[in-house]
Amino acid sequence: MAQTFDINMTEVIGFTNKLSKLHKSALPLAIRSTLNDASFETKKVIPLFFAKQFTVRKKNFIRSHTGVNKSKNTFNVNQMVAKVGLIKGRSDSGDDLIKQEYGGTIQNRDFIPFKDARVGKNERKLISKKNYVKAQKGKKIYQNNKFRKAAIKAGKGGQVIYDNLLIRIDAIKKNGSRGLFIKSTAIFSYKSGRVVRIKKKPFISLATKLAIPKMPTFYRKNAEFRIKKEMMKYMK
């Protein structure tokens, strides 16, 4: 969501007038720095809003998946744009989050984890490494005898897809006259090519709204820096 800053608002127009009377680079440099400061401020508060909207399973996830593109080094104010947001291509999870701002659909969500797939069976934890998806997509087992054969082939710790479930094989033992005992745990629901609809859960736009009101403060800081720097030139 694009946001703009008016350097002629009553709150800061005095600084704009002073900068306009200094070297021609003074005003553009102050504006450029202000845009960059606002972007970095937005990035800093994004984790706060992210935590309100989602279950945070990896502490530094959102910090590592967001970044700032600073305004290019130009003195043309009309070309100055600083951007902050999710880094596209960093991970599949990060790319899916882009859709959370406005809602939408996620394609090919074949596997959806159950609580048992997570560390300590805790919904707030990450998927346990032993439960990472290993089964080949589309290799479904429907009948019990086929399931037993697939379980034996997968072995303890292996995985099979059965009845729209991804199942982890925990143990395989002979059970006397009763035949074979297979202990297993369903860790993911499975549906090939599943499309998941997600509700709107904005967090970047909310962070922006918190940072934008601080722009006059950033502008005053940068203007004072430029004014002081110009004055130092004449004092030498």
N, C-alpha and C positions, 0 to 999 in steps of 0.2 A: 504494500500500500504506500503510494508516494506521499510524502509530506513536504511542505515548503516552509520557508522562514522569511518573514518580511523585515528587512533591515531598516525600514522607515517607520516602524511602529513607534508609538510615543515612548515606549519603555527604553528604546535604544537609539533613537534618531540622533541624539546628541553625539554619540560615538561615530555614527555614520557621517555626520557633517564634519567632524574633526578629521576622520580618516580621508575624506574626499579632498581635503586641503593639503594633505601630505603627499609623499611620492606616489605615483600612479599605481604602484604595486601594493601599497599598504591596505587598501580596502579589499581587493581580491584575496590577498593572503589571509586576512582576518575571516573572510567569509568561508574560504576553503577549509581553514582549520576548524571553524565552527561546525561545518557539515561533518567532518571527520570525527570530531569529538562526540557529536550526537549519535553517530553510528556505533562508536565504541561503547558509549553509555547504554545503547539499546542492547548490544551483545552481552554486556555485563549483567543486565537484569532479565534477559530471556530465561535463564534457568529458574528464576523465581516463579514465573508464570507457567513454565513447562511442568514444574512440580505440582502446581495446582490442578493441572488438566490431566496429567498422566501418572501412572505408577512408575517411579524412578527405580529401575533395577540395576543401572550402571551409573555411578555417581558422575563421571565425567563425559557421559555419552553426548549430551546436548552441547556442551562446550566444544567438544572435538568435531561436532557436525555443523557448527555455525561459524561464520566468518564475516569479515568486513572488506569490501572493495572501496578503498579510499578514492576520493575525487582525484582525477588526473591533474597533473601539474600544468595548469593553464591559468592565464590571467583573464580569460573570458568568463565572466560570471555566469552567463547563460549556458555554458557548457559544463558547469560544475555539478556533479552528482556523486554522492557517496551512498553505497548500498550495504545493507546488512541482512543476513538471512541464512538459510540452510545451504550447505555446500552440496551441490548436485553431484551424484556419482560416488560419494564417500562410502555409502553402503545402501543396501536395499531398504533397510529400516529407515534410514535418513530420507531416502527418496519418497517413501510412503508417507512420511510426516509432512511433506510439502502439501499433500492433499488435505491434511487436518485443518488447515487454516479456513478452508471454505467448504469442506465436506466433499464427498465423491465416492469413487470405487477403487478398489485394489484388485488387479487382475491376478489370476493364477495363484490364489492363496490356497494351495492344495492341502497344506498341513497347518492345523491350529492346535497348539499345545494344551494339554490338560495340566492340572496342578501337579500330578505325579511326575511330570517331565522336568519340573523345576528343582533347583537345589533345596533340599530339606522339605520338599513338597509344599513350598511356600510361594504363594502367588506373587509376592513382591521380589522374588529372587529370579536370577537368570536360568535359562535352560541348562541343566547339568550336561557336562561334556559327554558323559556316557549315553545321553539320550539325544545327541545330535542325529538328525535324520540320515539313515544309512540305506534304507530299503529303496529299491529301484521303483521309480514312479510307474504306476500302471500294472505292477506285478501283484495282482489281487488273488487272495486265496478264499474260496467260498465254502467248500465242504470240509467237514471236520477231519477226514482222513488226509486231505491235502494240507490242511493246517498243520497236522502232526508231522507230515513229511517236511513241510517248509520249516517248521520249528527245529527239527533235528538238523536240517541242512544249515540253518542260520547259527545254531549252537547257542550256548549260554552267552548273553550279552548282545546277541544278534537281534534283528528286527524283521518282522513280516507284516504285510498289510492284509487284514482280514475284516470283513464286514464293515467297511468304511472306517477302520481303525488302524493306526500304526501301533503295533504291539511289540514290546520288548520282551525277549525270552530271558527269564530270570533263573530258571533251573529246569533240567530234564533228568528224571530219575525213573528207574524201573520200579513199578509198584506191585510186585508179586503177581498174583493171579489176575489182578485188576488191570494189568497192562502198563501203559506208560503214563507217568505223572509229569505234566508240564505246568510249571508255575510261570505266569506271565503278567505284564502290566500294560494297560492301554495308556500310551503317552501322548498321542496326537489323534485328533479326528482327521479323516482323510477323504477328500473328494477332488478328483482330477479336474483342473481348470476352474475351480471354485472362484466366484467373484464376491468380494465382501464389500458391503456398503458401509461407509464410515460417516459418523455424524461430525458436524462442524465443531472443532475444538481449537479455537485460535489461541496462540500464545505469542507469536512474533508481533502481531499487530497490537496486542495489549502492551507488550514491552515498549513498542514505539510510542504509544500514547503516554507512557510514563516518562520517557526520555525527552520528548518534544518540548514540554514546558520548561525544560532546563536550557533550551537553546539561547534565550536572552542572556543567561549567566555565562554560557560558553562564549558568546559573542563579546560581552563586556571584557572577559578575561583576555581574549585574543586581540581585541581593539586596544586595550591598555598596554599589552605587550608591544604592539606595533607602534603606538604613540611614543612609548618610552624608548624604543629602539631608534626611532627617527630623531628624538630629542638628543640622544647620546651622540649622534653624528655631528650635531652642531656644537657639542660641548668639548669635542676633541680639539 
